[in-house]
Amino acid sequence: MAIEPGDIRRIVTPAAPVTRGQMRADIARMLHEDPEEIGGGDSLLDLGLDSMRAMNLVLKWSEGGLELEFAEFAENPTLDGWWALVDARQRARG
């Protein structure tokens, strides 16, 4: 019986759910901005978020077992777009 790579899962304690407000605050901290300055539809790239900082945010939000893929975040780099991804994954996880 062989173990397939897809069968391997990290064993982690589920973290508290990520909130939209937490995401906004985390993004603002990376940009050295006030969270209220980040609108839902604002391009995070135009606000100065680079790919390395974005990847760090995705890794932070995936702690505790939430399966997030950086490539999906790159498709719609806005708070609204990112929240939709995280919210959907949290709902699917239950």
All heavy atoms as an XYZ file, in Angstrom:
726
protein
N       0.851     -1.171      0.000
C       0.000      0.000      0.000
C       0.899      1.237      0.000
O       1.633      1.488      0.935
C      -0.893     -0.003      1.230
C      -1.839      1.150      1.275
S      -3.122      0.860      2.495
C      -2.782      2.186      3.608
N       0.832      2.020     -1.059
C       1.655      3.228     -1.189
C       0.880      4.448     -0.698
O      -0.331      4.541     -0.834
C       2.046      3.436     -2.641
N       1.622      5.371     -0.144
C       1.033      6.636      0.296
C       1.246      7.650     -0.826
O       2.366      7.880     -1.263
C       1.679      7.130      1.599
C       1.416      6.130      2.722
C       1.150      8.519      1.961
C       2.128      6.482      4.012
N       0.176      8.229     -1.266
C       0.228      9.244     -2.317
C       0.429     10.611     -1.685
O      -0.077     10.872     -0.576
C      -1.071      9.238     -3.123
C      -1.348      7.944     -3.861
C      -0.316      7.656     -4.924
O       0.148      8.608     -5.585
O       0.050      6.477     -5.085
N       1.154     11.510     -2.366
C       1.363     12.852     -1.794
C       0.069     13.565     -1.408
O       0.028     14.286     -0.420
C       2.092     13.603     -2.911
C       2.778     12.525     -3.677
C       1.860     11.327     -3.616
N      -0.982     13.352     -2.184
C      -2.259     13.997     -1.872
C      -2.914     13.484     -0.610
O      -3.831     14.099     -0.074
N      -2.448     12.318     -0.130
C      -3.002     11.735      1.085
C      -2.391     12.316      2.353
O      -2.881     12.096      3.449
C      -2.776     10.219      1.101
C      -3.523      9.511     -0.019
O      -4.539     10.062     -0.490
O      -3.072      8.435     -0.420
N      -1.306     13.060      2.214
C      -0.600     13.599      3.363
C      -1.210     14.943      3.750
O      -1.345     15.833      2.929
C       0.904     13.756      3.056
C       1.500     12.385      2.731
C       1.619     14.412      4.238
C       2.912     12.463      2.208
N      -1.582     15.067      4.975
C      -2.155     16.309      5.495
C      -1.361     16.740      6.709
O      -0.924     15.910      7.494
C      -3.618     16.116      5.911
C      -4.513     15.706      4.775
C      -4.924     16.937      4.000
N      -5.877     16.571      2.981
C      -5.658     16.684      1.695
N      -4.525     17.150      1.249
N      -6.557     16.349      0.813
N      -1.209     18.048      6.862
C      -0.564     18.553      8.067
C      -1.502     18.332      9.246
O      -2.712     18.460      9.120
C      -0.286     20.050      7.952
C       0.728     20.382      6.920
C       1.087     21.843      6.935
N      -0.090     22.692      6.870
C      -0.094     23.980      7.156
N       1.006     24.570      7.523
N      -1.191     24.694      7.072
N      -0.923     18.004     10.364
C      -1.709     17.871     11.587
C      -1.535     19.171     12.348
O      -0.448     19.489     12.825
C      -1.246     16.675     12.427
C      -1.421     15.381     11.630
C      -2.012     16.623     13.742
C      -0.849     14.162     12.298
N      -2.601     19.924     12.395
C      -2.556     21.221     13.053
C      -3.824     21.421     13.851
O      -4.858     20.832     13.574
C      -2.412     22.380     12.035
C      -1.074     22.337     11.349
C      -3.519     22.343     11.017
N      -3.711     22.242     14.834
C      -4.879     22.630     15.610
C      -5.570     23.759     14.872
O      -4.934     24.755     14.540
C      -4.458     23.112     17.007
O      -3.704     22.081     17.630
C      -5.662     23.467     17.844
N      -6.854     23.601     14.569
C      -7.543     24.687     13.863
C      -7.431     26.000     14.628
O      -7.589     26.045     15.835
C      -8.997     24.204     13.804
C      -8.907     22.714     13.919
C      -7.728     22.465     14.823
N      -7.105     27.032     13.893
C      -6.993     28.367     14.483
C      -8.367     29.010     14.529
O      -9.311     28.541     13.898
C      -6.039     29.216     13.648
N      -8.457     30.088     15.272
C      -9.703     30.852     15.295
C      -9.980     31.348     13.880
O      -9.048     31.610     13.112
C      -9.579     32.025     16.250
N     -11.240     31.459     13.500
C     -11.555     31.934     12.147
C     -10.942     33.305     11.864
O     -10.841     34.151     12.745
C     -13.086     32.023     12.145
C     -13.529     31.115     13.236
C     -12.443     31.167     14.273
N     -10.533     33.482     10.635
C     -10.017     34.771     10.178
C     -11.222     35.664      9.902
O     -12.203     35.230      9.310
C      -9.178     34.590      8.889
C      -8.695     35.934      8.364
C      -8.013     33.656      9.135
N     -11.161     36.909     10.340
C     -12.252     37.849     10.074
C     -11.813     38.850      9.005
O     -10.619     39.048      8.773
C     -12.642     38.628     11.341
O     -11.546     39.468     11.716
C     -13.009     37.687     12.482
N     -12.796     39.465      8.386
C     -12.499     40.502      7.387
C     -11.729     41.660      8.045
O     -10.785     42.189      7.471
C     -13.802     40.985      6.758
C     -13.625     42.053      5.700
C     -15.001     42.450      5.143
N     -14.958     43.690      4.441
C     -14.667     43.828      3.142
N     -14.379     42.778      2.418
N     -14.657     45.016      2.577
N     -12.115     42.023      9.251
C     -11.429     43.090      9.962
C      -9.985     42.744     10.258
O      -9.095     43.597     10.157
N      -9.741     41.497     10.635
C      -8.373     41.053     10.883
C      -7.557     41.117      9.601
O      -6.413     41.557      9.612
C      -8.382     39.631     11.435
C      -6.999     39.045     11.629
C      -7.049     37.568     11.959
O      -8.107     36.990     12.235
N      -5.895     36.929     11.930
N      -8.159     40.682      8.496
C      -7.451     40.735      7.216
C      -7.093     42.183      6.873
O      -5.963     42.466      6.474
C      -8.301     40.120      6.099
C      -8.425     38.622      6.190
S      -9.427     37.932      4.850
C      -8.346     38.226      3.449
N      -8.039     43.085      7.023
C      -7.790     44.502      6.723
C      -6.667     45.042      7.595
O      -5.769     45.736      7.118
C      -9.057     45.322      6.924
C      -8.851     46.804      6.621
C     -10.112     47.568      6.803
N     -11.010     47.156      5.730
C     -12.066     47.837      5.357
N     -12.358     48.966      5.940
N     -12.834     47.395      4.395
N      -6.690     44.708      8.882
C      -5.650     45.168      9.804
C      -4.281     44.583      9.433
O      -3.271     45.289      9.477
C      -6.019     44.798     11.239
N      -4.249     43.309      9.049
C      -2.989     42.671      8.659
C      -2.410     43.312      7.398
O      -1.209     43.568      7.313
C      -3.186     41.172      8.416
C      -3.474     40.387      9.689
O      -3.218     40.901     10.796
O      -3.967     39.246      9.557
N      -3.271     43.582      6.434
C      -2.836     44.234      5.191
C      -2.317     45.635      5.504
O      -1.258     46.038      5.029
C      -3.984     44.282      4.159
C      -4.343     42.877      3.694
C      -3.605     45.175      2.973
C      -5.671     42.777      2.949
N      -3.063     46.369      6.317
C      -2.662     47.731      6.680
C      -1.310     47.742      7.376
O      -0.467     48.603      7.106
C      -3.730     48.364      7.571
N      -1.094     46.775      8.264
C       0.179     46.688      8.979
C       1.321     46.480      7.984
O       2.372     47.097      8.101
C       0.124     45.541      9.983
C       1.212     45.573     11.019
C       1.033     44.521     12.119
N      -0.283     44.542     12.747
C      -1.255     43.627     12.540
N      -1.066     42.622     11.730
N      -2.413     43.725     13.152
N       1.115     45.633      6.981
C       2.145     45.382      5.964
C       2.444     46.640      5.147
O       3.561     46.848      4.704
C       1.721     44.272      5.011
C       1.853     42.898      5.564
S       3.574     42.406      5.627
C       3.369     40.689      5.983
N       1.411     47.449      4.947
C       1.559     48.653      4.128
C       1.886     49.897      4.958
O       2.051     50.982      4.401
C       0.273     48.904      3.339
C      -0.097     47.840      2.310
C      -1.478     48.114      1.732
C       0.950     47.779      1.213
N       1.917     49.744      6.277
C       2.145     50.879      7.183
C       1.077     51.952      6.966
O       1.373     53.141      6.871
C       3.554     51.461      7.019
C       4.633     50.438      7.173
N       4.985     49.930      8.404
C       5.406     49.816      6.260
C       5.950     49.043      8.242
N       6.219     48.938      6.948
N      -0.164     51.499      6.866
C      -1.313     52.377      6.646
C      -2.336     52.184      7.753
O      -2.293     51.200      8.492
C      -1.985     52.041      5.300
C      -1.147     52.311      4.085
C      -1.007     53.787      3.761
O      -1.839     54.576      4.253
O      -0.066     54.135      3.047
N      -3.278     53.076      7.818
C      -4.416     52.946      8.708
C      -5.395     51.969      8.049
O      -5.668     52.098      6.852
C      -5.070     54.318      8.900
C      -6.178     54.275      9.920
O      -7.187     53.574      9.684
O      -6.046     54.949     10.946
N      -5.943     51.014      8.792
C      -6.879     50.062      8.185
C      -8.057     50.725      7.474
O      -8.528     50.224      6.447
C      -7.362     49.219      9.373
C      -6.251     49.300     10.359
C      -5.675     50.691     10.196
N      -8.509     51.853      7.984
C      -9.650     52.541      7.375
C      -9.319     53.101      5.990
O     -10.224     53.449      5.235
C     -10.154     53.646      8.300
C     -10.641     53.134      9.644
C     -11.713     52.057      9.524
O     -12.641     52.200      8.710
O     -11.614     51.056     10.263
N      -8.046     53.206      5.670
C      -7.628     53.723      4.366
C      -7.716     52.667      3.265
O      -7.541     52.980      2.088
C      -6.190     54.252      4.449
C      -6.021     55.430      5.380
C      -6.795     56.657      4.914
O      -6.779     56.950      3.715
O      -7.425     57.311      5.778
N      -7.977     51.419      3.638
C      -8.015     50.331      2.661
C      -9.467     49.992      2.360
O     -10.179     49.423      3.186
C      -7.261     49.097      3.187
C      -5.795     49.483      3.435
C      -7.372     47.928      2.216
C      -4.983     48.445      4.124
N      -9.906     50.368      1.160
C     -11.270     50.076      0.736
C     -11.374     48.656      0.192
O     -10.382     48.082     -0.272
N     -12.554     48.111      0.232
C     -12.773     46.739     -0.218
C     -12.373     46.486     -1.656
O     -11.871     45.416     -1.985
N     -12.580     47.464     -2.529
C     -12.281     47.282     -3.941
C     -10.956     47.884     -4.382
O     -10.607     47.811     -5.566
N     -10.208     48.451     -3.451
C      -8.910     49.049     -3.800
C      -7.924     47.967     -4.228
O      -7.845     46.907     -3.601
C      -8.308     49.785     -2.601
C      -9.076     51.024     -2.196
O      -9.914     51.483     -2.989
O      -8.832     51.519     -1.078
N      -7.153     48.262     -5.257
C      -6.095     47.349     -5.676
C      -4.984     47.392     -4.629
O      -4.390     48.447     -4.378
C      -5.520     47.760     -7.031
O      -4.313     47.059     -7.280
N      -4.713     46.252     -4.027
C      -3.658     46.199     -3.024
C      -2.294     46.398     -3.656
O      -1.374     46.890     -3.003
C      -3.741     44.870     -2.264
C      -5.069     44.643     -1.527
C      -5.104     43.268     -0.891
C      -5.323     45.722     -0.493
N      -2.165     46.064     -4.927
C      -0.916     46.305     -5.640
C      -0.682     47.799     -5.802
O       0.437     48.287     -5.597
C      -0.934     45.615     -7.002
C      -1.154     44.095     -6.984
C      -1.237     43.565     -8.405
C      -0.079     43.401     -6.187
N      -1.733     48.528     -6.152
C      -1.609     49.986     -6.295
C      -1.299     50.662     -4.962
O      -0.693     51.733     -4.932
C      -2.883     50.586     -6.891
C      -3.080     50.225     -8.357
O      -2.113     49.735     -8.990
O      -4.202     50.427     -8.860
N      -1.718     50.035     -3.869
C      -1.436     50.586     -2.537
C      -0.017     50.266     -2.078
O       0.421     50.755     -1.051
C      -2.449     50.056     -1.517
C      -3.891     50.515     -1.714
C      -4.805     49.829     -0.708
C      -4.005     52.023     -1.605
N       0.690     49.410     -2.849
C       2.086     49.128     -2.534
C       2.384     47.730     -2.026
O       3.508     47.441     -1.630
N       1.390     46.841     -2.030
C       1.630     45.482     -1.566
C       2.366     44.693     -2.644
O       1.881     44.589     -3.766
C       0.306     44.800     -1.221
C       0.431     43.474     -0.481
C       0.950     43.703      0.937
C      -0.914     42.771     -0.427
N       3.531     44.163     -2.299
C       4.281     43.360     -3.268
C       4.010     41.871     -3.027
O       3.355     41.490     -2.053
C       5.774     43.676     -3.211
C       6.396     43.406     -1.848
O       6.047     42.403     -1.192
O       7.241     44.212     -1.424
N       4.502     41.043     -3.928
C       4.197     39.610     -3.867
C       4.761     38.932     -2.619
O       4.124     38.019     -2.075
C       4.694     38.901     -5.123
O       6.086     39.041     -5.254
N       5.914     39.346     -2.144
C       6.485     38.724     -0.940
C       5.637     39.023      0.292
O       5.381     38.135      1.100
C       7.924     39.208     -0.716
C       8.899     38.678     -1.746
S       8.914     36.873     -1.867
C       9.589     36.444     -0.288
N       5.188     40.238      0.418
C       4.325     40.587      1.560
C       2.976     39.877      1.438
O       2.426     39.403      2.436
C       4.128     42.093      1.634
C       5.373     42.830      2.047
C       5.132     44.304      2.081
N       6.348     45.013      2.425
C       6.476     46.307      2.388
N       5.473     47.065      2.013
N       7.614     46.876      2.716
N       2.454     39.815      0.231
C       1.180     39.119      0.018
C       1.312     37.643      0.382
O       0.429     37.069      1.026
C       0.725     39.276     -1.430
N       2.419     37.027     -0.008
C       2.631     35.623      0.311
C       2.715     35.419      1.826
O       2.161     34.459      2.363
C       3.904     35.113     -0.355
C       4.051     33.609     -0.289
S       5.461     32.993     -1.214
C       5.059     33.539     -2.857
N       3.364     36.333      2.514
C       3.432     36.237      3.972
C       2.053     36.330      4.608
O       1.760     35.637      5.586
C       4.357     37.310      4.548
C       5.812     36.978      4.358
O       6.200     35.817      4.371
N       6.635     37.997      4.168
N       1.199     37.189      4.063
C      -0.165     37.297      4.584
C      -0.940     35.996      4.358
O      -1.624     35.509      5.260
C      -0.895     38.461      3.914
C      -0.442     39.854      4.346
C      -1.031     40.914      3.415
C      -0.831     40.125      5.789
N      -0.825     35.438      3.164
C      -1.525     34.187      2.859
C      -1.052     33.077      3.802
O      -1.867     32.306      4.330
C      -1.342     33.797      1.383
C      -1.911     32.412      1.114
C      -2.003     34.825      0.472
N       0.238     33.004      4.045
C       0.767     32.005      4.976
C       0.234     32.224      6.385
O      -0.133     31.272      7.077
C       2.296     32.035      4.975
C       2.963     31.497      3.720
C       4.465     31.757      3.762
C       2.676     30.014      3.539
N       0.174     33.470      6.812
C      -0.357     33.787      8.154
C      -1.809     33.329      8.276
O      -2.189     32.707      9.260
C      -0.240     35.289      8.413
C      -0.880     35.754      9.717
C      -0.782     37.251      9.840
C      -1.506     37.861     10.989
N      -1.683     37.143     12.197
N      -2.606     33.641      7.255
C      -4.031     33.285      7.317
C      -4.263     31.788      7.163
O      -5.320     31.289      7.536
C      -4.807     34.064      6.261
C      -4.743     35.548      6.469
C      -4.660     36.225      7.652
C      -4.741     36.552      5.457
N      -4.603     37.579      7.440
C      -4.657     37.817      6.094
C      -4.807     36.523      4.072
C      -4.640     39.014      5.402
C      -4.783     37.715      3.375
C      -4.702     38.951      4.032
N      -3.304     31.070      6.630
C      -3.478     29.630      6.464
C      -3.020     28.837      7.691
O      -3.201     27.623      7.745
C      -2.744     29.139      5.214
O      -1.353     29.269      5.364
N      -2.436     29.525      8.677
C      -2.037     28.837      9.902
C      -3.269     28.201     10.539
O      -4.351     28.769     10.527
C      -1.389     29.815     10.881
C      -0.041     30.298     10.437
C       0.547     31.354     11.359
O      -0.150     31.797     12.300
O       1.691     31.740     11.112
N      -3.083     27.052     11.094
C      -4.209     26.368     11.710
C      -4.965     25.478     10.757
O      -6.024     24.958     11.081
N      -4.436     25.284      9.548
C      -5.016     24.300      8.649
C      -5.909     24.813      7.544
O      -6.436     24.022      6.764
N      -6.118     26.109      7.439
C      -6.932     26.646      6.359
C      -6.132     26.560      5.065
O      -5.040     27.108      4.975
C      -7.307     28.098      6.664
C      -8.405     28.727      5.820
C      -9.707     27.943      5.940
C      -8.623     30.157      6.237
N      -6.644     25.825      4.080
C      -5.900     25.599      2.842
C      -6.125     26.749      1.866
O      -7.182     26.866      1.255
C      -6.304     24.269      2.226
C      -5.880     23.097      3.091
C      -6.139     21.766      2.445
O      -6.131     21.682      1.204
O      -6.352     20.797      3.192
N      -5.102     27.589      1.743
C      -5.161     28.748      0.862
C      -4.026     28.654     -0.148
O      -2.923     28.255      0.197
C      -5.024     30.042      1.672
C      -6.057     30.268      2.771
C      -5.690     31.486      3.599
C      -7.447     30.404      2.181
N      -4.296     29.043     -1.380
C      -3.300     29.024     -2.442
C      -2.984     30.453     -2.862
O      -3.891     31.212     -3.238
C      -3.817     28.234     -3.647
C      -4.048     26.763     -3.363
C      -2.766     26.013     -3.086
O      -1.712     26.385     -3.636
O      -2.817     25.055     -2.298
N      -1.716     30.809     -2.827
C      -1.300     32.157     -3.176
C      -1.763     32.555     -4.573
O      -2.192     33.694     -4.794
C       0.226     32.285     -3.062
C       0.732     33.617     -3.521
C       0.536     34.745     -2.745
C       1.376     33.748     -4.736
C       0.981     35.991     -3.171
C       1.836     34.981     -5.168
C       1.637     36.101     -4.388
N      -1.707     31.641     -5.526
C      -2.079     31.954     -6.908
C      -3.516     32.464     -6.997
O      -3.818     33.351     -7.806
C      -1.901     30.727     -7.796
N      -4.406     31.950     -6.173
C      -5.793     32.418     -6.191
C      -5.896     33.863     -5.709
O      -6.705     34.634     -6.209
C      -6.670     31.514     -5.323
C      -6.812     30.117     -5.868
C      -7.625     29.220     -4.959
O      -7.333     29.177     -3.745
O      -8.551     28.578     -5.461
N      -5.074     34.219     -4.754
C      -5.088     35.580     -4.228
C      -4.578     36.571     -5.275
O      -5.029     37.701     -5.336
C      -4.245     35.675     -2.958
C      -4.927     35.098     -1.752
C      -5.027     33.730     -1.582
C      -5.475     35.922     -0.789
C      -5.658     33.188     -0.477
C      -6.104     35.398      0.321
C      -6.208     34.017      0.476
N      -3.660     36.128     -6.106
C      -3.083     36.996     -7.135
C      -4.099     37.353     -8.221
O      -3.953     38.365     -8.894
C      -1.868     36.322     -7.763
N      -5.135     36.554     -8.379
C      -6.140     36.798     -9.417
C      -6.993     38.026     -9.145
O      -7.468     38.664    -10.079
C      -7.036     35.561     -9.575
C      -6.303     34.369    -10.149
C      -7.167     33.127    -10.194
O      -8.402     33.225     -9.994
O      -6.604     32.040    -10.422
N      -7.240     38.341     -7.880
C      -8.094     39.474     -7.527
C      -7.521     40.150     -6.279
O      -8.000     39.921     -5.172
C      -9.534     39.010     -7.287
C     -10.496     40.159     -7.082
O     -10.131     41.332     -7.174
N     -11.729     39.847     -6.770
N      -6.475     40.964     -6.445
C      -5.780     41.531     -5.286
C      -6.496     42.723     -4.639
O      -6.018     43.853     -4.650
C      -4.419     41.926     -5.863
C      -4.717     42.263     -7.287
C      -5.814     41.321     -7.695
N      -7.667     42.442     -4.100
C      -8.428     43.434     -3.348
C      -8.849     42.795     -2.031
O      -8.903     41.560     -1.923
C      -9.689     43.892     -4.098
O     -10.577     42.774     -4.234
C      -9.363     44.461     -5.468
N      -9.173     43.592     -1.061
C      -9.681     43.059      0.205
C     -10.945     42.237     -0.046
O     -11.095     41.141      0.494
C      -9.947     44.187      1.198
C     -10.579     43.780      2.529
C      -9.684     42.818      3.289
C     -10.886     45.011      3.366
N     -11.851     42.755     -0.872
C     -13.091     42.022     -1.161
C     -12.798     40.663     -1.796
O     -13.396     39.650     -1.422
C     -13.993     42.826     -2.108
C     -14.627     44.036     -1.429
O     -14.626     44.115     -0.186
O     -15.116     44.914     -2.167
N     -11.882     40.646     -2.767
C     -11.533     39.394     -3.438
C     -10.894     38.402     -2.492
O     -11.223     37.212     -2.495
N      -9.986     38.891     -1.668
C      -9.304     38.007     -0.728
C     -10.250     37.501      0.352
O     -10.194     36.344      0.733
C      -8.114     38.724     -0.116
C      -6.980     38.907     -1.071
C      -6.992     38.686     -2.423
C      -5.674     39.345     -0.762
N      -5.767     38.964     -2.959
C      -4.932     39.377     -1.963
C      -5.051     39.726      0.417
C      -3.605     39.754     -2.001
C      -3.723     40.111      0.373
C      -3.005     40.121     -0.819
N     -11.132     38.368      0.818
C     -12.085     37.936      1.840
C     -13.011     36.862      1.273
O     -13.329     35.894      1.965
C     -12.888     39.108      2.386
C     -14.009     38.646      3.268
C     -15.337     38.791      3.057
C     -13.881     37.919      4.501
N     -16.050     38.203      4.074
C     -15.177     37.658      4.974
C     -12.797     37.454      5.230
C     -15.424     36.957      6.161
C     -13.038     36.754      6.418
C     -14.334     36.521      6.864
N     -13.436     37.002      0.037
C     -14.306     35.991     -0.578
C     -13.626     34.618     -0.566
O     -14.277     33.604     -0.266
C     -14.678     36.399     -1.998
N     -12.334     34.575     -0.868
C     -11.597     33.303     -0.854
C     -11.515     32.713      0.549
O     -11.817     31.531      0.761
C     -10.180     33.501     -1.386
C     -10.019     33.775     -2.864
C      -8.588     34.195     -3.171
C     -10.386     32.533     -3.661
N     -11.118     33.540      1.507
C     -10.955     33.055      2.879
C     -12.302     32.639      3.469
O     -12.426     31.576      4.087
C     -10.265     34.123      3.760
C     -10.302     33.754      5.229
C      -8.817     34.323      3.302
N     -13.315     33.446      3.257
C     -14.645     33.132      3.785
C     -15.164     31.818      3.210
O     -15.698     30.980      3.941
C     -15.603     34.288      3.474
C     -16.951     34.123      4.142
O     -16.983     33.768      5.339
O     -17.976     34.358      3.469
N     -14.991     31.611      1.911
C     -15.453     30.365      1.270
C     -14.725     29.155      1.854
O     -15.346     28.117      2.135
C     -15.245     30.435     -0.232
N     -13.421     29.267      2.070
C     -12.644     28.155      2.616
C     -13.040     27.867      4.065
O     -13.114     26.716      4.488
C     -11.151     28.429      2.545
C     -10.622     28.485      1.152
C     -10.542     27.101      0.509
N     -10.523     27.126     -0.930
C      -9.634     27.702     -1.716
N      -8.634     28.373     -1.197
N      -9.727     27.641     -3.018
N     -13.306     28.928      4.817
C     -13.717     28.719      6.217
C     -15.089     28.060      6.274
O     -15.312     27.176      7.094
C     -13.707     30.051      6.978
C     -12.307     30.558      7.224
C     -12.239     31.814      8.027
O     -11.440     31.899      8.940
N     -13.045     32.835      7.708
N     -15.991     28.466      5.405
C     -17.327     27.870      5.374
C     -17.249     26.395      4.967
O     -17.949     25.559      5.519
C     -18.243     28.620      4.438
C     -18.643     29.997      4.936
C     -19.490     30.720      3.880
N     -19.723     32.069      4.242
C     -20.783     32.482      4.956
N     -21.652     31.610      5.385
N     -20.924     33.761      5.231
N     -16.388     26.100      3.990
C     -16.229     24.714      3.537
C     -15.645     23.823      4.619
O     -15.984     22.649      4.719
C     -15.349     24.681      2.285
N     -14.766     24.419      5.413
C     -14.136     23.662      6.505
C     -15.115     23.395      7.631
O     -15.023     22.416      8.338
C     -12.910     24.407      7.009
C     -12.165     23.638      8.082
C     -10.854     24.246      8.410
N     -11.053     25.441      9.213
C     -10.068     26.114      9.769
N      -8.836     25.725      9.579
N     -10.305     27.182     10.483
N     -16.091     24.298      7.766
C     -17.097     24.124      8.802
C     -16.686     24.777     10.026
O     -16.795     24.758     11.104
